[in-house]
Amino acid sequence: MHVLVLGATGYVGGRVVPELLTAGHTVRCAVRSPAKLDARVWRDRVDVVRGDVTDRASMDAACADIDAVLFLVHAMDGQPDFAAREAAGATTVRDAAAGAGVQRILYLGGLGDEKDQLSKHLRSRHEVGRLLAEGSVPVTELRAGVVIGSGSVSFEMLRHLTEVLPVMTTPRWVTTRTQPIGVRDVLRTIVGALAAEETAGRIIEIGGPDVLSYAEMMQRYAAIAGLRRRIIIPVPVLSPRLSSLWVGLVTPLPTGIARPLVDSLVNEVIVRDDVAERLIPFERTSFDDAVRQALRRVQDLEVETTWASAGGAVRMPYDPAATPSPADPDWAGGTILRDVRTVRCEASPEDLYDAVTSLGGSHGYHTPRFLWLIRGGLDKMVGGIGLGRGRRHPQQLAVGEPVDFWRVEELLRPADGSEGLLRLRAEMKVPGEAWLEFRIGPDGAGGSTLEQQARFHPRGLWGRVYWYGLSPVHSFMFPRMARRISRDAEQLARRAG
């Protein structure tokens, strides 16, 4: 079939595309930021178009000549209106698919018994399925619970809670039953459901072979990871808000994302029939095997997508509709504050680029790590993302990927005398807009030049107070960072030589 994937920059969407290609389907991906797919190994085998699920014109164009639509979009990004945005996207895609003559829609939603008092997150997941099914195109709604796979939001939450806390007091939701499913089984089910006509127009609950409480999952993870048995003390007084703050501090998840997930853990999410096994038969992966596979991928640096992959639509930082131009006068509200450092490097531009693109994660920023930890901790305390996201791979980067509390906005490797560029946009909580940019070029004498620039567009008085208050720290950190990057590049060149 000719399949349109909505959500190809996300965790499941980015992994299902190669599975669809292997199954013989022709794939089109509609994404808000096409550049975020440029580094995918399958990029030249798919048709990529710009599209937003809330924009009818772009969805009409994306659905043209399509047989089946995979709706894998999730708007839960820490903002309070995610349910309304998910409903708007479902309605738009439903109507566009009907107008284009699409034959099937497949949607990945969430488990949960509608007779229970479902969390806002699960209610929204069910509402999206209901809205899609109101149209004339048959809908297959797959409902899954906790997805276990390297980089998934559920796995990262489980992993960090278990590894960081040998002793923990926990809310009562740790005893709620759930039916986790390995991400490979999710992908096989999606591809299998497309191939099985009997799945059209049905809600199909999917899960792995194990029914476990969250406490049992943590203990089994600890055993598989070679950790001591965790001491878990359930207490009745931890509210969902307190629980989400606690999860936000201990794990890479921002509190705004942790809150709806924690709320959902109160609901029992288990499969109540065998429809999936009858219509899409294959041997399901056990929880233990799914965890082993996820840990092996993390250790082997083979994490294809992460929970943070889909966040932050990439845009040029000086889009006139969003932020000021450097040429704007101060009175126009276009103040741009800068810290610029330029250093010469004996290494080639290519080696300098490799050193620049290794920043962040476990490698750090060539400045005292405790300063970055303090900044990340403060960000977490005000509901930001902190440093916990790290980076997907220690050397490889792609447009749209997170690097700690930054996101790659532009990336260009130097070649044949052309300039190289890495631009990171800040996603921490700041009173304005911030970027960290590295420009790399040849110096004409066999070496290279690095221009490192921190840019800040302050918002009001507090934005200016924030920037000038940090100026003493910047004057210490930024020159050191530029020099150390140059030194790293020269070491790379010597090792290569």
CORTAZI-V380881 format. One record per backbone hydrogen bond with DSSP energy under -1.0 kcal/mol. CO is the residue of the C=O (numbers start at 0). NH is the residue of the N-H. If there is no record, write none. Layout:
{{CO NH} {CO NH}}
This chain:
{{0 25} {1 66} {1 67} {2 27} {3 69} {4 29} {5 71} {6 9} {9 13} {11 15} {12 16} {15 19} {16 20} {17 21} {18 22} {19 24} {20 23} {25 2} {26 46} {27 4} {28 48} {30 50} {32 35} {33 36} {34 37} {36 39} {39 42} {41 44} {42 45} {46 28} {48 30} {51 54} {54 58} {55 59} {56 60} {57 61} {58 62} {62 65} {66 102} {66 103} {67 3} {68 105} {69 5} {70 107} {74 76} {80 84} {81 85} {82 86} {83 87} {84 88} {85 89} {86 90} {87 91} {88 92} {89 93} {90 94} {91 95} {92 96} {93 97} {94 98} {95 99} {96 101} {103 68} {104 139} {105 70} {106 141} {108 143} {112 115} {115 117} {118 122} {119 123} {120 124} {121 125} {122 126} {123 127} {124 128} {125 129} {126 130} {127 131} {128 132} {131 134} {137 104} {139 106} {140 203} {141 108} {142 205} {143 110} {145 180} {147 182} {148 151} {150 306} {151 155} {152 156} {153 157} {154 158} {155 159} {156 160} {157 161} {158 162} {159 163} {160 164} {165 230} {167 232} {169 234} {170 173} {171 174} {172 175} {173 214} {176 268} {177 211} {179 207} {180 147} {181 185} {182 186} {183 187} {184 188} {185 189} {186 190} {187 191} {188 192} {189 193} {190 194} {191 195} {195 198} {196 199} {198 201} {201 140} {203 142} {211 177} {212 216} {213 217} {214 218} {215 219} {216 220} {217 221} {218 222} {219 223} {220 224} {221 226} {230 167} {232 169} {238 242} {239 243} {240 244} {241 245} {242 246} {243 247} {244 248} {245 249} {246 250} {253 256} {253 257} {254 258} {256 260} {257 261} {258 262} {259 263} {260 264} {262 265} {263 266} {268 178} {273 277} {274 278} {275 279} {285 289} {286 290} {287 291} {288 292} {289 293} {290 294} {291 295} {292 296} {293 297} {294 298} {295 299} {296 301} {297 300} {305 308} {315 318} {318 321} {318 322} {324 327} {328 331} {328 333} {329 332} {336 455} {338 453} {340 451} {342 449} {344 447} {347 351} {348 352} {349 353} {350 354} {351 355} {352 356} {355 358} {359 362} {363 359} {367 370} {368 372} {369 373} {370 374} {371 375} {372 376} {373 377} {374 378} {375 379} {376 380} {377 381} {378 383} {379 382} {386 389} {389 403} {397 400} {400 407} {402 405} {404 426} {405 402} {406 424} {407 399} {409 422} {411 420} {414 417} {419 439} {420 411} {421 437} {422 408} {422 409} {423 435} {424 406} {429 431} {430 458} {432 456} {433 425} {434 454} {435 423} {436 452} {437 421} {438 450} {439 419} {440 448} {446 442} {447 344} {448 440} {449 342} {450 438} {451 340} {452 436} {453 338} {454 434} {455 336} {456 432} {458 462} {459 463} {460 464} {461 465} {462 466} {463 467} {464 468} {465 469} {469 473} {470 474} {472 476} {473 477} {476 480} {477 481} {478 482} {479 483} {480 484} {481 485} {482 486} {483 487} {484 488} {485 489} {486 490} {487 491} {488 492} {489 493} {490 494} {491 495} {492 496}}
